[in-house]
Amino acid sequence: MQKLKQWARQLKKQIMILYYAVRDPRMPWYARLVAAMVAAYALSPIDLIPDFIPVLGYLDDVILLPIGIWLALKLIPMEVRREAAQMAENAKRPVSKLGAAVIILVWVVGIAAAFAILW
């Protein structure tokens, strides 16, 4: 159980590193795009796959999110990552309204597409 808590804390710290790195002007555009998408999704109160769906509901939290974080961290220049890590050390968790809006839009488009196919 302690190992799981430590893993969750580490994930939270990495998300905060992404959040602060996106704001750095030295970030390449492609790294900024990936990091912004991952951070917005992670900080959004809405999941792409709702947690109440058995098994699949936690798929994004357990598999997709760590893969996205890993990829985004690899794209961030080392100096930017170090500075973002320092800022993330004592930061509070921000809420991403843009991330929530994007997830809602994805759901609306998905539901509309499903209805269009079924009707």
N, C-alpha and C positions, 0 to 999 in steps of 0.2 A: 504493500500500500504506500509506503514511504517513497518507493521508486516511482510510482505513478504520480504522486504529488510533485516530486522533483521534476519529472518530465513535463507536467502541466505548467509549472513555474517557468521552466526554460522556454517553452513554446510562447508563453505570454511575453517574456522578455524579447524573444526574436521578433514577434509581431510589433512590439514597440520600436525596435530597431528599424524595422521597415518603415513604420510610420514617420519617424524622424528623418530617415535617409531620403524619403521621397521629397521632402521639403528642401533638401540641399541642392543648390544650383550646379554643383559639380557632377551630379548624377547624369549618366547618359540617358537619352530619351527612352530607349528600350528597357533599361533597368528600372527607370522611374515608372513606366507603364506597368510592368510585371509587379513591382513592389506595391504600387498603388492599388492594383486590383486585388492582390492577396491581402493587404492590410485592410482595405475597405470591406472585403468579404469577412475577414476574421473579426473585425470590430463591429460589424453589422449585427443588429439584434435578430435578424431574419436569416435562416439557413436556406441554401439552395434546395437541399433535401431536408424537409422537416424531421425533427428528432422523433416524432411520434410514429413514423413509419418504421416497422420492425426491421432491424438489421441495417437496412439502407440509410436510415435516418442518422446513424452515427458514422457512416462511411466517409462523409466529407470531413468530419472532425478528426477521424483517426487516420485516414489515408490521404485524401486530397489536400487538406490544409498543410500538413507537414511537407508534402512534396512541393507545394507552391512556395512555402517559406524557404525551403532548401534552395530551390531554383532562384528565387529572388535574391537571397543572400549571396549566392555565387556570382550574381551579376553586379553587385554593388562594389565599387572600388574600395580597397582595404582602408584607406584613410577616412573615407566617408563612413564606412561601417564602424570604425573605432570611435569616431566622434558621436555617431548616433547611439552607440552602445552606452557611452557615458551619459548622454541625455536620458536614455531609457532607464537607467539605473534607479532614478528617484521619481520617475514620472507616474502620474495617475493615468488610468485607462480612458482614452478619449472615445467618444461615440461618433461613428461615421454616418451622417444622414445621407450622404451621397451613396455610400455603400448599400445602405438599406434601400434607397430608391432604385439602384441598379438591380438588386435581388428581386424586388417587387416587380420591376419591369420584366425581368426574365420569367418570372412566374406567370404574369399576365399574358405574355407572348406564348408561353408554353401551353397554357390553358386554352387560349384562343386557337392555337394550331390544333390542339387535340379535338376541340369542338368542330373545327372546320373539316378535319379528317373524318370524324364520326358522322357528321350530318351530310 
